[in-house]
Amino acid sequence: MSLLVIVLGALVAAFAVACILLPNDAIDYGTAGIAIIISKLTGMNLSEAVFFVFLPFLFVGFFALGKEFLIKAIFGSGAYMLGLELFERIPFELNTEHFIAVVFGGAILGAGLSLILRAGGCIDGSEILAAMIVSKLQQKSGRNMSMIGILIAFNACVYTAAFLLINRNSALLSLLVYIVATAVIDHFTDRFEAIKQVTIITKEPEPIINWIRDDMHKTCTVMDSAGAVAGENKTLICYVTYFELQKFREKINEFKGGAFITVSTIDEIISSKTRGGARKNH
């Protein structure tokens, strides 16, 4: 079912780009934006440019986020490229101002990307890159970080390139696309770029703790807790990125003994240091 949702979201996003944004002199953001710039400058077929730009990020996503993510990314990117090929050949015109068309196209793009993200997929390499960088920084520093700074920096480079290599209007309209699309995505995915707190209540915590430590390369806080019906159990708290959260959803049903999970969005984590300057481990 999740693959069908990803394919549907990718086709919606492709329609927004091919039929609304590009005819109105705007481009997508992230690696799709890079592909559009390359296509405009070289004359390369757009779907081919998307493929060559996104391909390295697929390999990165496989090693950083696992096989399940790779399968979903392949389905999503494949549907997106096929959608671009199809919709570029279909005559479609909005008889309205560029500004209104771009806002409308950005909203449709955001809706398509929201479907993909909610199903655990991805068609944008910048999100894979950000997730990988955050994961590596967390492993080295022990600090949990949001992806938002990395994504903003990446897209700032894309829009600067559009400003310098295409034209000023295209860059400004594309920035509007980013603002509208991300507003829609944040509404439907509860800000996917933010840190996620996963709280797990279980009677058999050891297999889950071992998996978090050995496979996810993360630590977690363990507390004693009790339920009015279930009785004594353990509560585990772990902080992950949105894409790492998909691993939890896929894996948690494999553990024996059952587990109850809640997920919340965290704006900021502030940690103190011990006297020797070492960061406390949970």
C-alpha positions, -999 to 999 in steps of 0.1 A, spaced: 0 0 0 28 24 9 44 19 -26 11 29 -43 9 60 -22 45 69 -31 38 64 -68 6 85 -66 26 113 -48 54 112 -73 29 116 -102 12 145 -85 46 162 -80 56 155 -116 23 171 -128 29 202 -107 65 206 -121 59 197 -157 25 214 -163 24 243 -139 59 254 -126 81 250 -157 56 267 -181 55 296 -156 93 301 -154 97 285 -119 116 254 -109 114 228 -82 138 228 -52 164 203 -40 181 179 -64 151 182 -88 159 219 -90 195 211 -99 183 187 -126 160 214 -141 189 239 -142 211 214 -160 183 206 -184 177 242 -192 214 250 -197 224 218 -217 191 209 -235 192 174 -218 159 156 -214 145 166 -180 138 131 -168 173 120 -178 188 149 -159 167 140 -128 180 104 -131 217 113 -133 214 138 -105 194 116 -81 214 84 -88 243 91 -64 219 99 -36 202 66 -41 235 48 -32 240 71 -3 204 64 9 209 27 7 240 27 30 227 54 53 190 44 56 187 8 45 172 -15 18 135 -6 26 142 30 20 161 23 -12 131 3 -26 107 31 -18 131 57 -32 135 38 -65 97 35 -69 92 72 -61 120 85 -84 109 61 -112 73 73 -110 85 109 -109 106 105 -140 79 87 -159 54 114 -148 77 141 -162 80 123 -195 42 119 -197 31 153 -185 56 173 -206 37 159 -237 2 168 -225 -9 203 -234 -20 221 -202 -23 258 -196 -35 280 -167 -49 313 -179 -38 332 -149 -9 353 -136 25 337 -130 23 345 -93 -11 327 -88 0 298 -110 32 293 -91 14 294 -57 -11 268 -70 17 247 -84 37 249 -52 7 237 -32 1 207 -55 39 199 -54 38 200 -16 7 177 -15 25 152 -37 57 153 -16 36 150 16 21 117 3 56 104 -5 71 114 29 42 100 49 46 67 32 84 67 41 96 75 6 117 102 -10 123 117 -45 147 144 -34 184 138 -28 188 168 -6 167 151 21 189 120 19 220 140 21 207 160 51 197 128 69 231 113 63 250 143 76 228 146 107 233 109 114 271 112 111 272 143 133 251 126 159 274 96 160 305 118 164 292 145 188 263 127 206 241 157 198 207 153 182 203 178 153 175 189 130 178 187 92 164 221 86 196 240 86 212 217 60 181 217 38 180 255 38 217 258 30 213 233 1 183 251 -14 200 285 -10 227 271 -33 201 259 -58 184 293 -59 216 312 -61 225 290 -91 191 297 -107 196 335 -101 231 335 -117 225 309 -145 189 313 -155 173 347 -145 162 367 -115 125 361 -120 129 323 -121 149 323 -89 123 345 -70 94 325 -83 112 293 -74 117 306 -39 80 311 -37 75 275 -47 97 264 -19 79 285 7 44 272 -4 54 236 -8 72 233 25 43 250 43 20 223 29 45 195 37 49 207 73 11 208 77 7 171 66 39 156 80 43 175 112 76 191 101 95 162 88 129 181 90 126 184 128 139 160 155 115 132 164 112 118 199 102 82 200 88 68 233 86 30 235 68 12 263 76 -25 265 80 -54 289 110 -68 269 133 -39 263 166 -56 257 161 -66 220 149 -31 212 178 -15 231 203 -37 213 187 -29 179 188 8 186 225 6 196 238 -18 171 217 -11 140 206 25 145 239 35 161 220 55 187 215 55 224 183 58 244 171 67 279 156 37 299 131 43 327 110 21 349 73 25 344 40 8 352 6 6 336 -27 3 354 -35 -29 335 -2 -41 320 18 -37 353 56 -32 354 74 -24 322 102 -2 307 100 31 289 126 39 263 132 74 248 152 79 216 157 108 193 158 103 155 153 120 122 121 116 101 136 90 78 151 70 107 116 70 122 105 49 92 129 22 104 112 21 138 78 17 122 90 -12 100 110 -29 127 90 -26 159 64 -53 150 92 -78 148 99 -77 185 83 -102 208 64 -91 239 47 -62 221 55 -25 224 35 8 226 51 37 207 44 74 206 61 100 184 64 137 190 82 166 173 110 183 192 120 219 184 153 219 204 174 197 226 196 215 252 222 193 269 246 202 298 282 191 303 299 174 332 328 192 350 354 175 328 337 187 297 324 153 286 288 151 275 265 129 296 254 96 281 220 82 287 
